Amino acid sequence: MLGCGSGMARGVDGKYLLLEAGLALAAKLSPPAVLQRIVDPAVEVTGARYGALGVIGARRAIAQFVTTGITAEQRRDGGTPGGPTPAR
């Protein structure tokens, strides 16, 4: 699942950023690093204030979760800059 706060692209070369994210998938990076390299450009391309990417594991629960644009406190509390997380 990929979620981004509201916003539109603001002159960012989206194709280049998405290519970079794709290349990250092919590189020998840890899974959390790959996820971060996907969510960061997604936020930049859309002009969002924040974004999150979660991977659902074998137990149908979020096994890995990365964010950008929110504080550690907001992430710990499960909230976003605009209020509570829409789905828990």
MDTraj code that builds the backbone (N, CA, C; nanometers):
import mdtraj as md
import numpy as np

residues = "MET LEU GLY CYS GLY SER GLY MET ALA ARG GLY VAL ASP GLY LYS TYR LEU LEU LEU GLU ALA GLY LEU ALA LEU ALA ALA LYS LEU SER PRO PRO ALA VAL LEU GLN ARG ILE VAL ASP PRO ALA VAL GLU VAL THR GLY ALA ARG TYR GLY ALA LEU GLY VAL ILE GLY ALA ARG ARG ALA ILE ALA GLN PHE VAL THR THR GLY ILE THR ALA GLU GLN ARG ARG ASP GLY GLY THR PRO GLY GLY PRO THR PRO ALA ARG".split()
xyz = np.array([
    [0.0839, -0.1158, 0.0000],
    [0.0000, 0.0000, 0.0000],
    [0.0886, 0.1222, 0.0000],
    [0.0480, 0.2219, -0.0723],
    [0.1238, 0.3453, -0.0815],
    [0.0295, 0.4588, -0.0568],
    [0.0606, 0.5434, 0.0394],
    [-0.0254, 0.6569, 0.0687],
    [0.0559, 0.7840, 0.0710],
    [-0.0017, 0.8907, 0.0156],
    [0.0666, 1.0187, 0.0140],
    [-0.0324, 1.1272, 0.0502],
    [0.0130, 1.2273, 0.1250],
    [-0.0708, 1.3421, 0.1547],
    [-0.1055, 1.4163, 0.0273],
    [-0.2044, 1.5040, 0.0324],
    [-0.2514, 1.5723, -0.0873],
    [-0.1440, 1.6611, -0.1460],
    [-0.1473, 1.6774, -0.2782],
    [-0.0527, 1.7628, -0.3479],
    [-0.0354, 1.7170, -0.4903],
    [0.0138, 1.8050, -0.5747],
    [0.0375, 1.7737, -0.7151],
    [0.1861, 1.7943, -0.7448],
    [0.2318, 1.7346, -0.8553],
    [0.3717, 1.7504, -0.8944],
    [0.4016, 1.8980, -0.9164],
    [0.5181, 1.9409, -0.8726],
    [0.5558, 2.0820, -0.8825],
    [0.6861, 2.0950, -0.9594],
    [0.6832, 2.0635, -1.0887],
    [0.8019, 2.0798, -1.1706],
    [0.9075, 1.9738, -1.1466],
    [0.8778, 1.8695, -1.0773],
    [0.9732, 1.7624, -1.0517],
    [0.9684, 1.6664, -1.1688],
    [1.0847, 1.6248, -1.2157],
    [1.0889, 1.5286, -1.3248],
    [1.0515, 1.3920, -1.2689],
    [0.9218, 1.3625, -1.2717],
    [0.8688, 1.2413, -1.2122],
    [0.9245, 1.1143, -1.2729],
    [0.9467, 1.1154, -1.4034],
    [0.9983, 0.9945, -1.4682],
    [1.1367, 0.9597, -1.4142],
    [1.2192, 1.0607, -1.3934],
    [1.3528, 1.0363, -1.3407],
    [1.3465, 0.9808, -1.1987],
    [1.2621, 1.0401, -1.1166],
    [1.2507, 0.9939, -0.9778],
    [1.1962, 0.8518, -0.9706],
    [1.0996, 0.8205, -1.0560],
    [1.0450, 0.6850, -1.0558],
    [1.1474, 0.5850, -1.1089],
    [1.2293, 0.6268, -1.2052],
    [1.3369, 0.5410, -1.2539],
    [1.4350, 0.5111, -1.1408],
    [1.4687, 0.6145, -1.0638],
    [1.5570, 0.5945, -0.9494],
    [1.4978, 0.4943, -0.8505],
    [1.3681, 0.5036, -0.8267],
    [1.3033, 0.4092, -0.7353],
    [1.3106, 0.2682, -0.7915],
    [1.2900, 0.2534, -0.9221],
    [1.2991, 0.1223, -0.9855],
    [1.4392, 0.0639, -0.9764],
    [1.5381, 0.1491, -0.9949],
    [1.6763, 0.1022, -0.9844],
    [1.7092, 0.0571, -0.8427],
    [1.6477, 0.1207, -0.7460],
    [1.6695, 0.0808, -0.6071],
    [1.6225, -0.0624, -0.5845],
    [1.5164, -0.1000, -0.6537],
    [1.4663, -0.2371, -0.6397],
    [1.5679, -0.3387, -0.6888],
    [1.6419, -0.3017, -0.7911],
    [1.7384, -0.3939, -0.8488],
    [1.8711, -0.3948, -0.7729],
    [1.8978, -0.2913, -0.6953],
    [2.0230, -0.2819, -0.6203],
    [2.0197, -0.3757, -0.5001],
    [2.1364, -0.4045, -0.4494],
    [2.1468, -0.4915, -0.3317],
    [2.1324, -0.4079, -0.2057],
    [2.0100, -0.3695, -0.1756],
    [1.9805, -0.2899, -0.0572],
    [1.8925, -0.3705, 0.0366],
    [1.8917, -0.3315, 0.1615],
    [1.8022, -0.3959, 0.2567],
    [1.6585, -0.3611, 0.2202],
    [1.5625, -0.4472, 0.2518],
    [1.4222, -0.4171, 0.2197],
    [1.3753, -0.2816, 0.2729],
    [1.4079, -0.2422, 0.3974],
    [1.3640, -0.1093, 0.4424],
    [1.4248, 0.0040, 0.3586],
    [1.5486, -0.0113, 0.3148],
    [1.6124, 0.0919, 0.2321],
    [1.5443, 0.1010, 0.0954],
    [1.5064, -0.0129, 0.0393],
    [1.4359, -0.0130, -0.0892],
    [1.3005, 0.0553, -0.0734],
    [1.2289, 0.0226, 0.0327],
    [1.0986, 0.0854, 0.0562],
    [1.1126, 0.2365, 0.0699],
    [1.2156, 0.2803, 0.1424],
    [1.2369, 0.4238, 0.1608],
    [1.2676, 0.4903, 0.0271],
    [1.3428, 0.4218, -0.0592],
    [1.3770, 0.4784, -0.1900],
    [1.2592, 0.4759, -0.2861],
    [1.1522, 0.4124, -0.2487],
    [1.0285, 0.4182, -0.3277],
    [0.9387, 0.5300, -0.2760],
    [0.9200, 0.5365, -0.1454],
    [0.8256, 0.6338, -0.0886],
    [0.8776, 0.7771, -0.1002],
    [1.0080, 0.7991, -0.0854],
    [1.0614, 0.9351, -0.0941],
    [1.0336, 1.0006, -0.2298],
    [1.0674, 0.9364, -0.3429],
    [1.0372, 1.0005, -0.4711],
    [0.8876, 1.0077, -0.5007],
    [0.8095, 0.9137, -0.4483],
    [0.6646, 0.9198, -0.4692],
    [0.6073, 1.0465, -0.4070],
    [0.6554, 1.0807, -0.2891],
    [0.6119, 1.2037, -0.2226],
    [0.6575, 1.3248, -0.3031],
    [0.7800, 1.3215, -0.3506],
    [0.8334, 1.4346, -0.4268],
    [0.7590, 1.4522, -0.5593],
    [0.7317, 1.3435, -0.6300],
    [0.6617, 1.3505, -0.7588],
    [0.5223, 1.4078, -0.7424],
    [0.4539, 1.3689, -0.6372],
    [0.3160, 1.4138, -0.6171],
    [0.3069, 1.5483, -0.5463],
    [0.4181, 1.5935, -0.4887],
    [0.4148, 1.7173, -0.4130],
    [0.3459, 1.7008, -0.2788],
    [0.3367, 1.5780, -0.2324],
    [0.2690, 1.5498, -0.1052],
    [0.3517, 1.5995, 0.0129],
    [0.2853, 1.6215, 0.1240],
    [0.3538, 1.6613, 0.2473],
    [0.4156, 1.5420, 0.3180],
    [0.3574, 1.4257, 0.3014],
    [0.4062, 1.3055, 0.3675],
    [0.3637, 1.1838, 0.2869],
    [0.4262, 1.0716, 0.3175],
    [0.3900, 0.9473, 0.2498],
    [0.4260, 0.8284, 0.3361],
    [0.3677, 0.7161, 0.3039],
    [0.3951, 0.5927, 0.3776],
    [0.3822, 0.4749, 0.2830],
    [0.4605, 0.3748, 0.3099],
    [0.4569, 0.2528, 0.2302],
    [0.4660, 0.1363, 0.3270],
    [0.3687, 0.0471, 0.3179],
    [0.3667, -0.0700, 0.4040],
    [0.3648, -0.1969, 0.3229],
    [0.4246, -0.3000, 0.3778],
    [0.4256, -0.4323, 0.3154],
    [0.3497, -0.5261, 0.4076],
    [0.2506, -0.5927, 0.3512],
    [0.1714, -0.6871, 0.4300],
    [0.2412, -0.8224, 0.4286],
    [0.2607, -0.8773, 0.5467],
    [0.3322, -1.0031, 0.5618],
    [0.2409, -1.1242, 0.5580],
    [0.2998, -1.2372, 0.5875],
    [0.2299, -1.3652, 0.5823],
    [0.1112, -1.3714, 0.6776],
    [0.1164, -1.2999, 0.7859],
    [0.0075, -1.3022, 0.8846],
    [-0.0995, -1.1975, 0.8558],
    [-0.0967, -1.1403, 0.7351],
    [-0.1934, -1.0379, 0.6926],
    [-0.1883, -0.9128, 0.7801],
    [-0.0721, -0.8860, 0.8321],
    [-0.0479, -0.7652, 0.9099],
    [0.0689, -0.6921, 0.8446],
    [0.0820, -0.5640, 0.8726],
    [0.1922, -0.4883, 0.8144],
    [0.3226, -0.5397, 0.8742],
    [0.4080, -0.5936, 0.7859],
    [0.5346, -0.6507, 0.8290],
    [0.6457, -0.5465, 0.8263],
    [0.6385, -0.4529, 0.7311],
    [0.7362, -0.3452, 0.7209],
    [0.6608, -0.2175, 0.6874],
    [0.7091, -0.1056, 0.7400],
    [0.6399, 0.0213, 0.7212],
    [0.7422, 0.1334, 0.7228],
    [0.7435, 0.2153, 0.6190],
    [0.8339, 0.3301, 0.6131],
    [0.7519, 0.4558, 0.5866],
    [0.8011, 0.5671, 0.6353],
    [0.7321, 0.6947, 0.6174],
    [0.8327, 0.8012, 0.5774],
    [0.7798, 0.9101, 0.5281],
    [0.8585, 1.0301, 0.5040],
    [0.7678, 1.1501, 0.5276],
    [0.8244, 1.2555, 0.5839],
    [0.7474, 1.3768, 0.6050],
    [0.6696, 1.3837, 0.7352],
    [0.6868, 1.2846, 0.8224],
    [0.6230, 1.2903, 0.9539],
    [0.7303, 1.2705, 1.0593],
    [0.7030, 1.3186, 1.1768],
    [0.7999, 1.3054, 1.2855],
    [0.7954, 1.1651, 1.3448],
    [0.8986, 1.1324, 1.4188],
    [0.9026, 1.0021, 1.4873],
    [0.7861, 0.9904, 1.5848],
    [0.7518, 1.1008, 1.6495],
    [0.6398, 1.0997, 1.7437],
    [0.5071, 1.0718, 1.6718],
    [0.4858, 1.1372, 1.5562],
    [0.3632, 1.1119, 1.4795],
    [0.3572, 0.9673, 1.4334],
    [0.4690, 0.9143, 1.3898],
    [0.4716, 0.7749, 1.3450],
    [0.4422, 0.6808, 1.4619],
    [0.5033, 0.7060, 1.5762],
    [0.4827, 0.6219, 1.6944],
    [0.3370, 0.6240, 1.7389],
    [0.2744, 0.7425, 1.7312],
    [0.1351, 0.7584, 1.7730],
    [0.0368, 0.7135, 1.6672],
    [0.0859, 0.6814, 1.5457],
    [-0.0027, 0.6356, 1.4391],
    [-0.0761, 0.7475, 1.3676],
    [-0.0333, 0.8701, 1.3882],
    [-0.1006, 0.9831, 1.3261],
    [-0.0240, 1.0379, 1.2079],
    [-0.0869, 1.1320, 1.1402],
    [-0.0262, 1.2016, 1.0272],
    [-0.0290, 1.3499, 1.0579],
    [0.0411, 1.4320, 0.9795],
    [0.0383, 1.5755, 1.0063],
    [-0.1016, 1.6357, 1.0053],
    [-0.1951, 1.5746, 0.9321],
    [-0.3313, 1.6282, 0.9241],
    [-0.4281, 1.5670, 1.0219],
    [-0.3864, 1.4735, 1.1029],
    [-0.4769, 1.4102, 1.1981],
    [-0.4504, 1.2619, 1.2080],
    [-0.5472, 1.1877, 1.2579],
    [-0.5264, 1.0432, 1.2759],
    [-0.5133, 0.9696, 1.1428],
    [-0.4475, 0.8563, 1.1469],
    [-0.4353, 0.7730, 1.0277],
    [-0.5722, 0.7244, 0.9851],
    [-0.6047, 0.7327, 0.8531],
    [-0.7393, 0.6937, 0.8085],
    [-0.7719, 0.5463, 0.8331],
    [-0.6749, 0.4573, 0.8168],
    [-0.7027, 0.3146, 0.8337],
    [-0.6001, 0.2547, 0.9275],
    [-0.6453, 0.1776, 1.0227],
    [-0.5533, 0.1113, 1.1173],
    [-0.5726, -0.0360, 1.1134],
])
top = md.Topology()
chain = top.add_chain()
for i, resn in enumerate(residues, 1):
    res = top.add_residue(resn, chain, resSeq=i)
    for name in ("N", "CA", "C"):
        top.add_atom(name, md.element.get_by_symbol(name[0]), res)
traj = md.Trajectory(xyz[None], top)
